[in-house]
């Protein structure tokens, strides 16, 4: 694809053997991987269109090693790319040819659980689902549930501020994390937040979450855990038009209902999913809505009726209410299999992730259909309808010359359209390398400079995960320049870092 | 003292550029309801109430964009008119700090990271600030975040800006997430619990399927017995079912009874305004893990501290005229931190209002502040945490 990563530093590449040697002194044994064949598995993440084997992989086991690795790389001017499970859909963990790939997989222990404080303390390599598994016996769970939750790690979730189908009601990662232990690029071990709500000073944790591995490496995480809702029920509704489905969503929210999940699929996605899992989705509708309610049985029973009533008023042509958990899961089966289902109708697909104000959905889908014609590529849409987060799946064939580039251009046009409508480039997958060059569509240079100065406060040499998020890497000294009045910087006595 | 009241972004840019050039300090202020918090400072006041009014409110999208100096009461009235709310329950600190009510602005409550009793389940200002427009200490206009409820594009600067107390940037416009207002609110209470038992009862309730939205504990006061409060909100059938379930859930600790609506509302206001501690000259706000609350009370109550619990024990309001170092040590021992909210001038001007951070974190915070405000235009001395402060 057309992506440009920072030019590898020839001087660093020339020192590769020394770098491997130095890492082996910090992490003895099999924790350093340098054989070319063994580096291959690390060459990409969930965004497989981009591949680059790292210079070397290091898999530390404890915070002392992480600190020593980062300190050494900082002193030596060597770039570092942190990696959890490598499930990023935006290339957040894409390695660098002249960079150390710092894998956190060995940090896989649950350290402490307090049900009275409703927290779990875990290492960053613990998977999202494993946190729930560790506490479900006591009736608790960890709320954010990205679709990759069986594989993705909590450390990666923090880097990406991951969401999931339940985040309208329960929030993203940032709303469910209380504290982290963070190692800076200088090797300093800091504690941000703790087991309590709200920090004493600046909310540094708040900016670390979602920083895509550019600010530090997380070595311990304290998350909030919640009591598992007593019941969950879902309603599956077919609509003749996207407009009527969208109106139904707006009226559900206007009725004061925040469903646990509210998902929409368009006609191509419905057909692909039904062909794949055969759960009885209606095929004669333009939009399918799954609305899930959770909570006490009395609440679910009441709200399911409300939602069904609102759906009928808005012209639903088919409506099923789940009567037991098997039926509820069947409703979800098609939605949850939507990506692989689309994978069956086209050799390749490219998943986008913009957010729009919901009211613009019909127009966005209309214009997307025009773009689809223009590029000659199909598109299927799944949509976190409650919060306006759209996942268009662009269908293409990587073996067809020019198809990848067309898919990429099509995707970029969709994201530009999202921003034009008042939305954003990414709702939950992150910027990574994928949307990096589109950042100026949403942010001015001044906006980006203010963000990048935060990066400079954490990592002034720009050694952590460079080439991600920011379209251009300004040197920090350049960004730090002040407009100087009268030939002197004001406040010469103030410390500057 | 010089005061400015800019009403356009251009004026604000000019003001900050001039202050930066002349070495003047600027204190960003809304209604000044929280001005008594922190040390005395020599700064020119920038009254942000010139930035007032609603920019865009789209109830079905759950998004409100409003100028920073808009009175909090106006914002609350507006969202209530659409059966919505600011779920972080921002409130006016006037009553707590001897100031008139009704002065708080939306920008001020966000800058102070205010949250009400529902913090545990509904989040704080940080969790509801989606985006902003601002002028930084560089006298540059910029935006952070977005105007939709789900967004991970770029750094989450709104998190950094909420509770930054006006030390990073001058926010002119805020985009907030709003939520539907609960249709029904009920409060149940157990009378007469000691602080350990109260915390245990609150923990059991919060860990149950009763979906308690807020829980607080008021010790015995003025002839009234101790009260452990549980707030349950939502749709009527749900609230009824959960209220029916709660007595069984907390039964091992005491008998939970429904409170009349008026009486309950008065108790929650007392918790919010820390009314039982009104006579305490020095008032601390302590964030800690909920199980640490009773232990902190064990340590400080024998020395004369009075207190109440909010957030299931995770927020302790403490009235204590003894040595500030004792409070900070007790908070730290329990893994928390203590903010000095109200105190005689001697203490206020010598003890930092925010709990001192570990040196590495303090240095990083300072670097982040300099990133937005390189000349220290917004460093007024209020926080007593600059290297030259002592």
Boltz contact constraints between the chains, C-beta under 6 A:
constraints:
  - contact:
      token1: [A, 115]
      token2: [B, 207]
      max_distance: 6.0
  - contact:
      token1: [A, 116]
      token2: [B, 203]
      max_distance: 6.0
  - contact:
      token1: [A, 116]
      token2: [B, 291]
      max_distance: 6.0
  - contact:
      token1: [A, 117]
      token2: [B, 289]
      max_distance: 6.0
  - contact:
      token1: [A, 117]
      token2: [B, 290]
      max_distance: 6.0
  - contact:
      token1: [A, 117]
      token2: [B, 291]
      max_distance: 6.0
  - contact:
      token1: [A, 161]
      token2: [B, 152]
      max_distance: 6.0
  - contact:
      token1: [A, 175]
      token2: [B, 123]
      max_distance: 6.0
  - contact:
      token1: [A, 175]
      token2: [B, 127]
      max_distance: 6.0
  - contact:
      token1: [A, 188]
      token2: [B, 360]
      max_distance: 6.0
  - contact:
      token1: [A, 190]
      token2: [B, 360]
      max_distance: 6.0
  - contact:
      token1: [A, 190]
      token2: [B, 361]
      max_distance: 6.0
  - contact:
      token1: [A, 194]
      token2: [B, 335]
      max_distance: 6.0
  - contact:
      token1: [A, 195]
      token2: [B, 289]
      max_distance: 6.0
  - contact:
      token1: [A, 195]
      token2: [B, 335]
      max_distance: 6.0
  - contact:
      token1: [A, 196]
      token2: [B, 287]
      max_distance: 6.0
  - contact:
      token1: [A, 196]
      token2: [B, 288]
      max_distance: 6.0
  - contact:
      token1: [A, 196]
      token2: [B, 289]
      max_distance: 6.0
  - contact:
      token1: [A, 196]
      token2: [B, 336]
      max_distance: 6.0
  - contact:
      token1: [A, 197]
      token2: [B, 287]
      max_distance: 6.0
  - contact:
      token1: [A, 197]
      token2: [B, 314]
      max_distance: 6.0
  - contact:
      token1: [A, 198]
      token2: [B, 124]
      max_distance: 6.0
  - contact:
      token1: [A, 198]
      token2: [B, 287]
      max_distance: 6.0
  - contact:
      token1: [A, 200]
      token2: [B, 337]
      max_distance: 6.0
  - contact:
      token1: [A, 200]
      token2: [B, 354]
      max_distance: 6.0
  - contact:
      token1: [A, 200]
      token2: [B, 355]
      max_distance: 6.0
  - contact:
      token1: [A, 200]
      token2: [B, 357]
      max_distance: 6.0
  - contact:
      token1: [A, 201]
      token2: [B, 354]
      max_distance: 6.0
  - contact:
      token1: [A, 201]
      token2: [B, 357]
      max_distance: 6.0
  - contact:
      token1: [A, 201]
      token2: [B, 365]
      max_distance: 6.0
  - contact:
      token1: [A, 202]
      token2: [B, 164]
      max_distance: 6.0
  - contact:
      token1: [A, 202]
      token2: [B, 365]
      max_distance: 6.0
  - contact:
      token1: [A, 203]
      token2: [B, 126]
      max_distance: 6.0
  - contact:
      token1: [A, 203]
      token2: [B, 159]
      max_distance: 6.0
  - contact:
      token1: [A, 203]
      token2: [B, 160]
      max_distance: 6.0
  - contact:
      token1: [A, 203]
      token2: [B, 163]
      max_distance: 6.0
  - contact:
      token1: [A, 206]
      token2: [B, 126]
      max_distance: 6.0
  - contact:
      token1: [A, 206]
      token2: [B, 156]
      max_distance: 6.0
  - contact:
      token1: [A, 206]
      token2: [B, 159]
      max_distance: 6.0
  - contact:
      token1: [A, 206]
      token2: [B, 160]
      max_distance: 6.0
  - contact:
      token1: [A, 207]
      token2: [B, 155]
      max_distance: 6.0
  - contact:
      token1: [A, 207]
      token2: [B, 156]
      max_distance: 6.0
  - contact:
      token1: [A, 207]
      token2: [B, 159]
      max_distance: 6.0
  - contact:
      token1: [A, 207]
      token2: [B, 160]
      max_distance: 6.0
  - contact:
      token1: [A, 210]
      token2: [B, 152]
      max_distance: 6.0
  - contact:
      token1: [A, 210]
      token2: [B, 156]
      max_distance: 6.0
  - contact:
      token1: [A, 211]
      token2: [B, 155]
      max_distance: 6.0
  - contact:
      token1: [A, 227]
      token2: [B, 207]
      max_distance: 6.0
  - contact:
      token1: [A, 227]
      token2: [B, 208]
      max_distance: 6.0
  - contact:
      token1: [A, 227]
      token2: [B, 209]
      max_distance: 6.0
  - contact:
      token1: [A, 230]
      token2: [B, 209]
      max_distance: 6.0
  - contact:
      token1: [A, 250]
      token2: [B, 60]
      max_distance: 6.0
  - contact:
      token1: [A, 253]
      token2: [B, 60]
      max_distance: 6.0
  - contact:
      token1: [A, 254]
      token2: [B, 60]
      max_distance: 6.0
  - contact:
      token1: [A, 256]
      token2: [B, 180]
      max_distance: 6.0
  - contact:
      token1: [A, 296]
      token2: [B, 238]
      max_distance: 6.0
  - contact:
      token1: [A, 296]
      token2: [B, 241]
      max_distance: 6.0
  - contact:
      token1: [A, 296]
      token2: [B, 242]
      max_distance: 6.0
  - contact:
      token1: [A, 298]
      token2: [B, 237]
      max_distance: 6.0
  - contact:
      token1: [A, 298]
      token2: [B, 238]
      max_distance: 6.0
  - contact:
      token1: [A, 298]
      token2: [B, 241]
      max_distance: 6.0
  - contact:
      token1: [A, 299]
      token2: [B, 238]
      max_distance: 6.0
  - contact:
      token1: [A, 302]
      token2: [B, 235]
      max_distance: 6.0
  - contact:
      token1: [A, 302]
      token2: [B, 237]
      max_distance: 6.0
  - contact:
      token1: [A, 355]
      token2: [B, 148]
      max_distance: 6.0
  - contact:
      token1: [A, 355]
      token2: [B, 150]
      max_distance: 6.0
  - contact:
      token1: [A, 355]
      token2: [B, 151]
      max_distance: 6.0
  - contact:
      token1: [A, 357]
      token2: [B, 61]
      max_distance: 6.0
  - contact:
      token1: [A, 387]
      token2: [B, 149]
      max_distance: 6.0
  - contact:
      token1: [A, 387]
      token2: [B, 150]
      max_distance: 6.0
  - contact:
      token1: [A, 388]
      token2: [B, 148]
      max_distance: 6.0
  - contact:
      token1: [A, 389]
      token2: [B, 150]
      max_distance: 6.0
  - contact:
      token1: [A, 422]
      token2: [B, 147]
      max_distance: 6.0
  - contact:
      token1: [A, 423]
      token2: [B, 148]
      max_distance: 6.0
  - contact:
      token1: [A, 424]
      token2: [B, 146]
      max_distance: 6.0
  - contact:
      token1: [A, 424]
      token2: [B, 148]
      max_distance: 6.0
  - contact:
      token1: [A, 424]
      token2: [B, 151]
      max_distance: 6.0
  - contact:
      token1: [A, 424]
      token2: [B, 153]
      max_distance: 6.0
  - contact:
      token1: [A, 425]
      token2: [B, 153]
      max_distance: 6.0
  - contact:
      token1: [A, 426]
      token2: [B, 152]
      max_distance: 6.0
  - contact:
      token1: [A, 426]
      token2: [B, 153]
      max_distance: 6.0
  - contact:
      token1: [A, 427]
      token2: [B, 150]
      max_distance: 6.0
  - contact:
      token1: [A, 428]
      token2: [B, 152]
      max_distance: 6.0
  - contact:
      token1: [A, 430]
      token2: [B, 152]
      max_distance: 6.0
  - contact:
      token1: [A, 446]
      token2: [B, 140]
      max_distance: 6.0
  - contact:
      token1: [A, 446]
      token2: [B, 142]
      max_distance: 6.0
  - contact:
      token1: [A, 447]
      token2: [B, 142]
      max_distance: 6.0
  - contact:
      token1: [A, 447]
      token2: [B, 143]
      max_distance: 6.0
  - contact:
      token1: [A, 450]
      token2: [B, 142]
      max_distance: 6.0
  - contact:
      token1: [A, 451]
      token2: [B, 154]
      max_distance: 6.0
  - contact:
      token1: [A, 451]
      token2: [B, 155]
      max_distance: 6.0
  - contact:
      token1: [A, 453]
      token2: [B, 371]
      max_distance: 6.0
  - contact:
      token1: [A, 454]
      token2: [B, 155]
      max_distance: 6.0
  - contact:
      token1: [A, 454]
      token2: [B, 371]
      max_distance: 6.0
  - contact:
      token1: [A, 457]
      token2: [B, 367]
      max_distance: 6.0
  - contact:
      token1: [A, 457]
      token2: [B, 368]
      max_distance: 6.0
  - contact:
      token1: [A, 457]
      token2: [B, 371]
      max_distance: 6.0
  - contact:
      token1: [A, 482]
      token2: [B, 374]
      max_distance: 6.0
  - contact:
      token1: [A, 485]
      token2: [B, 21]
      max_distance: 6.0
  - contact:
      token1: [A, 490]
      token2: [B, 20]
      max_distance: 6.0
  - contact:
      token1: [A, 490]
      token2: [B, 23]
      max_distance: 6.0
  - contact:
      token1: [A, 490]
      token2: [B, 375]
      max_distance: 6.0
  - contact:
      token1: [A, 491]
      token2: [B, 375]
      max_distance: 6.0
  - contact:
      token1: [A, 491]
      token2: [B, 376]
      max_distance: 6.0
  - contact:
      token1: [A, 494]
      token2: [B, 376]
      max_distance: 6.0
  - contact:
      token1: [A, 495]
      token2: [B, 387]
      max_distance: 6.0
  - contact:
      token1: [A, 496]
      token2: [B, 370]
      max_distance: 6.0
  - contact:
      token1: [A, 497]
      token2: [B, 367]
      max_distance: 6.0
